[in-house]
Amino acid sequence: MITGEIKNRIDQIWDTFWTGGITNSITILEQMTYLFFMKMLDDAQRTKEANANALGVKVKEPTFKDGMWHNPDSDKNVPYKNLRWSVFKNMEPEAMFRTISRDVFIFIKNLNTGKESAYSKFMANATFLIQSPRTLVKIVEGIDALDMNNRDTMGDVYEYVLGKMAASGNNGQFRTPRHIIRMMVELMQPNLKDVICDPAMGSAGFIVEAAKYVKDHYKKELLKKENSEHYRNEMLHGFDTDSTMLRIGAMNLMLHGVDNPDIKYQDSLSTDNTDESRYTLCLANPPFTGSLDYEAVAKNLLAISKTKKTELLFLALFVRMLQIGGRCASIVPDGVLFGNSTGHKSIRKELIDNQRLQAVISMPAGVFQPYSGVSTAIFVFTKTNAGGTDKVWFYDMKADGFSLDQKRNPVEENDIPDIVERFKNLKAEEKRTRKDHSFLVPVDEIRANDYDLSINKYKEVEKVKVKYEKPEKVLDRIDALQKEITKALSDFRKKYL
């Protein structure tokens, strides 16, 4: 868990950006990410050097070599040692600013080999925006106190920084709360054989949480080389159309110990994405709004749902990308559950009739505050291409452990543990009535309701008959009260007036 001291340090760094004239949350996160990366590179090499010295051997494939590095931008040679955090952090403000902005930043932009390639390959269009040496010194001092070698702590730090972004991103993106991501991962229980994808990855929250789940539950198995290689190189995949978010997502993964994921710039809905029957698990919160190049949308997605709505097209994409037997958990806006358009109905029919829809979890509108007040749900389904939907499990989430207003303060009420527990034991759900938080609905009943998946369509509301007093009794009580008031006023006048 991130401590109060570290939170205060991050808050101070954040405030330093603001006072230095950088106020856009995404820009702050991006600039902070570059500096995190610079420190990570040096910390990682210092650890390697300590180990190598203990063993009396040389460091293999050092990031910072002996001698000089040629800066392609300035066409000058720079000592490798000057590019190291442990060296430039001790420079005078002006010298530090020149070194970082003109040399170190160019170095990490051109660094595209080894374990850092997942991050550095998205650096081509990156820009260093800190303009003041004084501001840079304060930020470097704040970051210097963070232990980049502790991946668990740094993962928490980055999640905290992500949580400080107070505005939604572009193209309908907004940050998915970490506890909702964790719930979805726990529902799907990823394992070592999975090939996992988020085709709208943003800051890579789903990929990070899936990787953490596998790491926590398969520690011994990951000691085997074949499992470790699969985990590092083949298990985790993500796409996005925002270069900034790809950089941020790559850094998020690295800080959580995932240093070689397959993440790339790609419009997942376009013909450029040819992935078909490739993945065993999709986890996502795809964009609900934003621009869409309808002409570029893959035709086989339109064959499933002919629509311009991205939330429907992404569901069609999950169906196409998954292997037979592959699972998906995706957040969708409420409109997907009951929309009357041809596109809405066709995607619901696809999931119910051709695949196996297992669960619809309705979430309260405040879950995505302060980014958005949109009402959402979670679809859980398995690709079969042969149907198999027998009964659909519905859950009416009322609380997620936080207040549902803009502040999102922690509260005691939390349905998430109950959701996970009930989903893992769906047999017991047979006994529940429609008056409960969760229940099963036969597929024939859903078809009879025109494939409507809104929970209120099937939930029973228990009406309690309220008995009121007769009007005469209420009037008599009012008369009695009026007499008491009149007497009290009369007594007051006699005594004081």
Secondary structure as GFF3:
##gff-version 3
##sequence-region A 1 497
A	DSSP	alpha_helix	4	19	.	.	.	ID=ss1
A	DSSP	alpha_helix	25	55	.	.	.	ID=ss2
A	DSSP	beta_strand	68	71	.	.	.	ID=ss3
A	DSSP	beta_strand	76	79	.	.	.	ID=ss4
A	DSSP	three_ten_helix	80	83	.	.	.	ID=ss5
A	DSSP	alpha_helix	85	88	.	.	.	ID=ss6
A	DSSP	alpha_helix	93	98	.	.	.	ID=ss7
A	DSSP	pi_helix	99	104	.	.	.	ID=ss8
A	DSSP	alpha_helix	105	109	.	.	.	ID=ss9
A	DSSP	three_ten_helix	114	116	.	.	.	ID=ss10
A	DSSP	alpha_helix	117	120	.	.	.	ID=ss11
A	DSSP	alpha_helix	133	144	.	.	.	ID=ss12
A	DSSP	alpha_helix	151	163	.	.	.	ID=ss13
A	DSSP	alpha_helix	178	188	.	.	.	ID=ss14
A	DSSP	beta_strand	196	198	.	.	.	ID=ss15
A	DSSP	alpha_helix	205	217	.	.	.	ID=ss16
A	DSSP	three_ten_helix	221	223	.	.	.	ID=ss17
A	DSSP	alpha_helix	225	233	.	.	.	ID=ss18
A	DSSP	beta_strand	236	240	.	.	.	ID=ss19
A	DSSP	alpha_helix	243	255	.	.	.	ID=ss20
A	DSSP	beta_strand	262	265	.	.	.	ID=ss21
A	DSSP	beta_strand	279	284	.	.	.	ID=ss22
A	DSSP	three_ten_helix	294	296	.	.	.	ID=ss23
A	DSSP	alpha_helix	299	302	.	.	.	ID=ss24
A	DSSP	alpha_helix	310	321	.	.	.	ID=ss25
A	DSSP	beta_strand	322	333	.	.	.	ID=ss26
A	DSSP	alpha_helix	335	338	.	.	.	ID=ss27
A	DSSP	alpha_helix	342	349	.	.	.	ID=ss28
A	DSSP	pi_helix	350	354	.	.	.	ID=ss29
A	DSSP	beta_strand	356	363	.	.	.	ID=ss30
A	DSSP	three_ten_helix	365	368	.	.	.	ID=ss31
A	DSSP	beta_strand	376	382	.	.	.	ID=ss32
A	DSSP	beta_strand	391	396	.	.	.	ID=ss33
A	DSSP	beta_strand	400	402	.	.	.	ID=ss34
A	DSSP	beta_strand	410	414	.	.	.	ID=ss35
A	DSSP	alpha_helix	416	423	.	.	.	ID=ss36
A	DSSP	three_ten_helix	426	431	.	.	.	ID=ss37
A	DSSP	beta_strand	438	442	.	.	.	ID=ss38
A	DSSP	alpha_helix	443	448	.	.	.	ID=ss39
A	DSSP	three_ten_helix	455	457	.	.	.	ID=ss40
A	DSSP	alpha_helix	471	496	.	.	.	ID=ss41
###
